[in-house]
Amino acid sequence: MMELLRSEAVCHKLEGRLVIVGVSGGPDSVALWHLLCHAAPRLGMRLHLAHVDHGWRPQDARREADICTSLAQSAGAGYSIVHLPRPDRRSEEAAREARLSVLQRLASGLGAAAVALAHHEDDQAETVVMQLLRGSARAAGMPSWRPPFWRPLLRVPKERLLGVCRSANLAYTIDPTNLSDQNLRSRVRRGVLPLLRQENPRVAATLARNAGLRAEDDALLQSQARALVEDLRHVPGGIDVRPLASVPAPLARRALRMLLARRGVEAPMERVADMLSALQAGRRLSPARDLMLEGGILWWGAPKPDAVALQDGMRVRYGDLWLGIGNPPKDAVSAKIPKGVVTVRGRMPGDRLQTTAGTRKLQDLLVDEKVARRLRDLIPIFMIDGVPFWLPGQPWPLPAASTFASERVWTAWAAPAQVVTSVWSVLK
């Protein structure tokens, strides 16, 4: 185990760095602390013990905190003992998130390179079974390294850690909730895995090893999916995901899931698979609130900018565009407009636009051009004396501004041109 810890530390470039060790007071984390204390001098690694009390068991909290304090003081290491307020209700998931949040903030505050956690082979096997039960297509278990969190013992069975505690005569506590069937992990530990061991006595090692292989496969696919996502074309209020319809499904699903996660949506794989199916079939689908897959675009929309007045030589930010009057920049579309009171605003009901073919409802013009519903309200309209005159990049001819005297003509522009063009071409 010592060599495993050293090789893991070298792999993650932790030599000479500060590492926080999460210690609950149970045998697993006590053993991890003991092992790291022996490995640290050779690596030049500095350790800081961190204990987080969830407030669930006040009767046991003092004993656990005392054990952790004694471990740190005996090693001459720094330590932090954090007591969280008692929660309104007990939730394993909420407790885990609270603990990790505290440890992450502590690592940031102390400038630590990693937070070492004592999850072991049996924990990994339980996690894989739980993921399968919940319908995860990945079932890759817990990552051994996801900065700042470091789990160096995922290939070590729990029995060996208990052996470390016994041989070193280390004091530890037993969390009584681990003996209860009130949460899924305990039920898997006490009910499911014993049945599986009847078929394969080394089922924990098998599941943990397979999880490691799946994690390696998944890391490769994730990196390829990330490259696909970075190459996708952004449009005002969304992103063009049509290229994903023609890539292998495992990559497309990961890319779509990545896009949803960037919008704050953690979607199960079933929903992502439905999304890919809709994309390939050209169906309209709402994968989550405020998101819409339509015409090969994943739309999330954007707030409709307020109306703004423009003067000669002035430019303003409007949504994804810069708009102005005067000399246009190189990357812009422009038009000649008659001088007057110029206001830029979004579309409003009843707007009509003068074209060379006559006056038409703006709504009808946008529908004819197949401009996506979510884009219609984002297109800026240049108003002259309160009358709609020009939409940047509009495909229908403008009324001839040349009929006005040259001293009565301005140049209106919008940039960047790529954004303007995408408004009109994205669904074509």
C-alpha positions in Angstrom: 0.0 0.0 0.0 2.9 2.4 0.7 4.2 2.0 -2.8 0.7 2.5 -4.2 0.4 5.7 -2.3 3.8 7.0 -3.4 3.2 6.1 -7.1 -0.2 7.8 -6.9 1.3 10.9 -5.3 4.0 11.1 -7.9 1.5 10.6 -10.7 -0.5 13.6 -9.6 2.5 15.7 -8.9 1.9 16.0 -5.1 5.6 15.8 -4.0 6.4 18.8 -1.9 2.8 20.0 -1.8 0.3 20.4 0.9 -2.4 17.7 1.0 -5.6 17.8 3.1 -6.7 14.4 4.4 -10.4 14.0 5.2 -10.7 12.0 8.4 -14.1 11.0 9.8 -12.7 9.0 12.7 -13.7 5.7 11.1 -11.2 2.9 10.4 -10.8 3.7 6.6 -9.9 7.3 7.0 -7.8 6.7 10.1 -5.8 4.1 8.2 -5.4 6.5 5.2 -4.0 9.2 7.6 -1.6 6.7 9.1 -0.3 5.5 5.7 0.1 9.0 4.4 2.0 10.1 7.5 4.5 7.4 6.8 4.7 8.1 3.0 4.8 11.9 3.3 8.5 12.4 4.5 9.9 10.6 1.4 7.7 12.7 -0.9 8.3 16.0 0.9 4.5 16.2 1.2 2.9 18.2 4.0 -0.4 17.0 5.5 -3.3 18.7 7.1 -6.1 16.7 8.8 -9.7 17.8 8.2 -12.7 16.5 10.1 -16.3 17.5 9.2 -19.1 16.7 11.7 -22.5 16.7 9.9 -24.4 17.3 13.2 -26.3 14.0 12.8 -25.0 12.3 15.9 -24.1 14.8 18.6 -23.5 12.0 21.1 -20.7 10.6 18.9 -19.3 13.9 17.6 -17.0 14.6 20.5 -15.4 11.1 20.4 -14.7 11.4 16.7 -13.3 14.9 16.9 -11.1 13.8 19.8 -9.7 10.9 17.8 -8.9 13.2 14.8 -7.3 15.9 17.0 -5.1 13.2 18.7 -4.0 11.9 15.3 -3.0 15.3 14.0 -1.2 16.3 17.2 0.7 13.0 17.4 1.9 13.6 13.8 2.7 17.3 14.5 0.4 18.3 11.7 -2.1 21.0 11.3 -5.8 20.2 11.6 -9.3 21.6 11.2 -12.4 20.4 13.1 -15.6 21.6 11.4 -19.0 21.2 13.1 -21.9 21.8 10.8 -25.4 22.8 12.2 -27.8 19.9 12.6 -29.8 19.5 9.4 -33.6 19.7 9.2 -33.6 16.2 7.7 -31.1 13.4 7.2 -29.9 12.9 3.7 -26.8 10.9 2.7 -26.5 12.9 -0.5 -26.9 16.3 1.2 -24.3 15.3 3.9 -21.8 14.2 1.2 -22.2 17.4 -0.7 -21.8 19.5 2.5 -18.7 17.6 3.5 -17.1 17.9 0.0 -18.0 21.6 -0.1 -16.3 22.2 3.3 -13.2 20.3 2.2 -13.0 22.1 -1.1 -13.2 25.5 0.5 -10.6 24.5 3.0 -8.3 23.3 0.2 -8.7 26.6 -1.5 -8.1 28.6 1.6 -4.9 26.7 2.6 -3.6 26.4 -1.0 -3.7 22.6 -0.8 -2.9 20.6 -4.0 -5.4 17.8 -3.1 -7.9 16.5 -0.7 -7.3 12.8 0.0 -10.4 10.7 0.7 -10.4 7.2 2.1 -12.8 5.5 -0.3 -11.6 1.9 -1.0 -12.3 -1.1 -3.2 -15.5 -2.1 -1.3 -16.9 1.5 -1.5 -16.2 1.5 -5.3 -18.0 -1.8 -5.7 -21.0 -0.4 -3.8 -21.0 2.8 -5.9 -21.0 0.8 -9.2 -24.0 -1.3 -8.1 -25.8 1.9 -7.0 -25.1 3.5 -10.4 -26.4 0.4 -12.2 -29.6 0.4 -10.0 -30.2 4.1 -10.8 -29.8 3.5 -14.6 -26.4 5.0 -15.2 -25.0 3.9 -18.6 -21.5 4.7 -17.4 -21.3 2.9 -14.1 -17.6 3.9 -13.8 -17.7 4.4 -10.0 -15.9 7.2 -8.3 -12.9 8.8 -10.0 -9.6 8.3 -8.3 -8.5 11.8 -9.3 -10.9 14.8 -9.8 -9.1 17.8 -8.5 -8.9 18.6 -5.7 -10.3 15.2 -4.6 -7.9 12.3 -4.6 -8.9 8.7 -3.8 -5.7 6.7 -3.7 -7.2 3.5 -2.1 -9.8 2.5 -4.6 -7.8 -0.7 -5.3 -7.4 -1.6 -1.7 -10.1 -3.8 0.1 -11.5 -2.6 3.4 -10.2 -5.6 5.2 -6.6 -4.5 4.6 -7.4 -1.1 6.0 -8.8 -2.7 9.1 -5.6 -4.7 9.3 -3.6 -1.4 9.3 -5.6 -0.1 12.2 -5.2 -3.4 14.2 -1.4 -3.7 13.5 -0.8 -0.1 14.5 -3.2 -0.2 17.4 -5.1 2.8 16.1 -8.2 4.1 17.8 -11.3 4.6 15.6 -15.1 4.8 15.8 -17.8 2.9 14.0 -20.6 4.9 12.5 -23.9 3.2 13.5 -25.6 4.4 10.4 -23.4 2.0 8.4 -25.2 -0.8 10.2 -28.6 0.5 9.3 -30.7 -0.3 6.1 -32.1 3.3 6.0 -30.1 4.3 2.9 -29.3 2.7 -0.4 -25.6 2.2 0.2 -26.2 0.4 3.4 -28.7 -1.9 1.7 -26.3 -2.6 -1.1 -23.5 -3.3 1.4 -25.5 -5.5 3.7 -27.9 -7.2 1.2 -26.8 -7.1 -2.4 -23.1 -7.6 -2.3 -23.3 -10.6 0.1 -25.5 -12.3 -2.5 -23.1 -11.5 -5.3 -20.2 -12.8 -3.3 -21.9 -16.2 -3.2 -21.3 -16.3 -7.0 -18.0 -14.6 -7.0 -16.1 -14.2 -3.7 -14.0 -11.4 -5.3 -16.9 -9.5 -6.7 -15.8 -6.2 -5.0 -12.4 -6.4 -6.7 -14.0 -7.4 -10.0 -16.5 -4.4 -9.9 -13.8 -2.0 -8.8 -11.4 -3.1 -11.6 -14.1 -2.9 -14.2 -15.0 0.6 -12.9 -11.4 1.6 -13.4 -11.4 0.4 -17.0 -14.7 2.0 -17.7 -13.4 5.3 -16.2 -10.4 5.1 -18.6 -12.6 4.5 -21.6 -15.0 7.2 -20.4 -12.1 9.7 -20.0 -11.1 9.1 -23.6 -14.6 9.5 -24.9 -15.2 12.6 -22.8 -12.1 14.3 -24.2 -13.3 13.5 -27.7 -16.8 14.7 -26.9 -15.4 17.9 -25.4 -13.5 18.6 -28.7 -16.7 18.1 -30.6 -18.5 20.6 -28.4 -15.8 23.2 -28.7 -16.1 23.0 -32.5 -19.9 23.6 -32.5 -21.1 26.9 -33.9 -22.8 29.3 -31.6 -25.8 31.2 -32.8 -27.7 34.0 -31.0 -29.5 32.3 -28.2 -28.3 28.8 -28.8 -25.8 26.4 -30.4 -26.0 24.4 -33.7 -25.8 20.7 -32.7 -26.6 19.3 -36.2 -23.0 18.0 -36.6 -23.7 15.6 -33.6 -26.3 13.8 -35.6 -23.7 12.2 -37.8 -21.0 11.2 -35.2 -21.0 7.8 -33.4 -23.8 7.7 -30.8 -21.5 7.3 -27.7 -19.7 10.5 -28.6 -22.9 12.4 -29.5 -24.6 11.4 -26.2 -21.7 12.6 -24.2 -21.5 15.9 -26.1 -25.2 16.6 -25.6 -25.0 15.8 -22.0 -22.0 18.1 -21.7 -24.0 20.9 -23.3 -26.9 20.3 -20.9 -24.5 20.4 -18.0 -23.1 23.7 -19.1 -26.7 25.1 -18.9 -27.1 23.7 -15.4 -29.1 20.6 -16.4 -27.9 17.2 -15.1 -29.9 14.9 -17.4 -30.2 11.1 -17.1 -28.9 9.1 -20.0 -32.4 8.2 -21.1 -33.2 11.9 -21.7 -30.0 12.4 -23.5 -30.7 9.4 -25.7 -34.2 10.8 -26.5 -32.5 14.1 -27.4 -30.1 12.4 -29.8 -33.0 10.5 -31.4 -35.0 13.8 -31.8 -31.9 15.4 -33.4 -31.4 12.6 -35.9 -35.1 12.6 -36.8 -35.5 16.4 -37.0 -38.1 16.4 -34.2 -38.8 19.2 -31.8 -38.0 18.4 -28.2 -37.7 20.3 -24.9 -35.0 18.4 -22.9 -35.4 20.7 -19.9 -37.1 23.9 -18.9 -36.1 26.9 -20.9 -34.3 24.7 -23.4 -35.6 23.7 -26.8 -34.2 21.5 -29.5 -35.6 22.7 -32.8 -34.2 22.6 -36.4 -31.0 21.1 -35.2 -30.4 24.0 -32.8 -30.3 23.7 -29.0 -32.0 27.0 -28.0 -31.7 28.6 -24.6 -32.7 32.0 -25.7 -31.5 35.4 -24.4 -33.2 38.3 -22.7 -34.7 40.7 -25.1 -32.6 43.9 -25.0 -34.2 47.2 -24.1 -34.8 49.9 -26.7 -31.8 52.3 -27.0 -31.3 55.6 -28.9 -28.4 55.9 -31.4 -26.6 59.0 -32.6 -24.0 59.5 -35.3 -20.6 58.1 -34.3 -22.1 56.2 -31.4 -22.2 52.4 -30.9 -24.0 50.2 -28.3 -24.1 46.6 -27.2 -27.3 44.8 -28.2 -27.5 41.2 -27.2 -24.7 39.4 -29.1 -24.2 42.3 -31.4 -22.5 45.7 -31.5 -24.7 48.3 -33.4 -23.7 51.8 -34.5 -24.1 54.7 -36.9 -21.1 56.1 -38.7 -18.0 54.4 -40.2 -18.5 50.6 -39.8 -15.8 48.3 -38.6 -14.3 45.7 -41.0 -16.4 42.8 -39.7 -19.8 44.4 -40.0 -22.9 44.5 -42.2 -24.1 48.0 -43.1 -26.9 49.9 -44.8 -27.7 53.4 -45.8 -30.6 54.9 -43.7 -32.2 58.3 -43.8 -31.3 60.6 -41.0 -33.8 61.0 -38.2 -34.3 60.0 -34.6 -32.8 56.5 -34.6 -33.9 54.0 -32.0 -33.0 50.3 -31.9 -35.4 47.8 -30.3 -36.7 44.3 -30.6 -39.8 43.2 -32.6 -43.2 44.2 -31.3 -46.7 43.0 -32.3 -48.0 44.8 -35.4 -44.6 45.9 -36.7 -44.7 46.5 -40.4 -41.7 47.0 -42.7 -41.4 48.9 -46.0 -39.8 46.9 -48.7 -39.5 47.4 -52.5 -42.4 45.1 -52.8 -44.5 47.2 -50.5 -45.4 47.2 -46.8 -45.6 43.8 -45.1 -46.0 42.5 -41.5 -42.6 41.8 -40.1 -43.9 38.6 -38.5 -44.8 37.3 -42.0 -41.4 38.3 -43.4 -39.6 36.4 -40.7 -41.8 33.3 -41.1 -41.1 33.3 -44.8 -37.4 33.4 -44.2 -37.7 30.5 -41.7 -36.2 32.5 -38.9 -36.4 30.4 -35.8 -39.1 31.4 -33.3 -36.6 31.9 -30.6 -34.5 34.3 -32.7 -37.3 36.5 -33.9 -37.4 38.6 -30.8 -33.6 38.9 -30.6 -33.2 40.6 -34.0 -32.6 44.4 -33.6 -34.7 46.7 -35.6 -33.4 50.2 -36.6 -36.3 52.6 -36.2 -36.3 55.9 -38.0 -38.6 58.5 -36.4 -40.5 55.6 -34.8 -41.0 53.6 -38.0 -39.2 50.2 -38.6 -36.7 50.7 -41.4 -33.8 48.1 -41.3 -33.0 44.8 -39.7 -29.3 44.0 -39.9 -28.7 41.5 -42.7 -32.3 41.4 -43.9 -32.7 39.5 -47.1 -35.3 41.7 -48.7 -34.4 45.0 -50.4 -34.5 48.2 -48.5 -36.3 51.3 -49.7 -33.8 53.3 -51.7 -32.1 55.6 -49.2 -30.3 57.1 -52.2 -33.6 59.0 -52.9 -32.6 61.2 -50.0 -30.0 64.0 -50.4 -26.5 62.8 -49.4 -26.5 65.1 -46.4 -29.7 63.3 -45.2 -28.1 59.7 -45.2 -26.3 57.8 -42.4 -24.6 54.5 -42.4 -26.0 52.0 -39.9 -24.0 48.9 -39.1 -24.1 45.7 -37.0 -21.1 43.5 -36.0 -19.8 40.9 -36.0 -21.1 39.9 -39.4 -20.9 36.2 -38.6 -23.6 36.6 -35.9 -25.8 38.6 -38.2 -25.5 36.0 -41.0 -26.3 33.2 -38.6 -29.6 34.8 -37.7 -30.8 34.4 -41.3 -29.1 31.2 -42.3 -29.2 29.0 -39.3 -32.2 26.9 -40.3 -31.4 26.8 -44.0 
